[in-house]
């Protein structure tokens, strides 16, 4: 007697894949805190970048904030290491941004990454 082979549909495998994708996007969306809505980012094009999960925010008036709280530059570099990600306000003058980068280097930063609007997309 020959056994009849059952043709099974791979729906369980498809459901597992969709579930894993759902979990991935939920985790990926929850890793980075939202950026202050009043912040206007610098607009650049044709640059590769990566979205920061923790970055130092430079407001147009020159104040520094990390996760919504004002911080001291030297204390920030000492606590978070020599690689610093900076999100400058769009209204920040280029000269101030250059001076700020020099101040970061003087505070001990060895790598300064400036996050722009294109890099967040």
C-alpha angles and dihedrals in degrees: 000000000000118000117232112239115230118227105220123194116231094231094127091057091048092050090050092052093049091048092051091049090051092051091047093054092045091053095042091052093049098050099077122056117231118264120240108276095222092059114105112204127218111259118230133159137212095020126128115226145153128233113248124234092194121022141158112246118218111199123207091255091056099255118140125220135180117194090344098310127105112248140190114245098227093044091050094052091045092051101039103035137245097302109081127184114204127196107196124196113249090240093058110115116240092237091055090049091052090048090048091051090051090049089051090052090049089050091057105271113144097183125034118190116192113206117213136181094266092052092058095054 
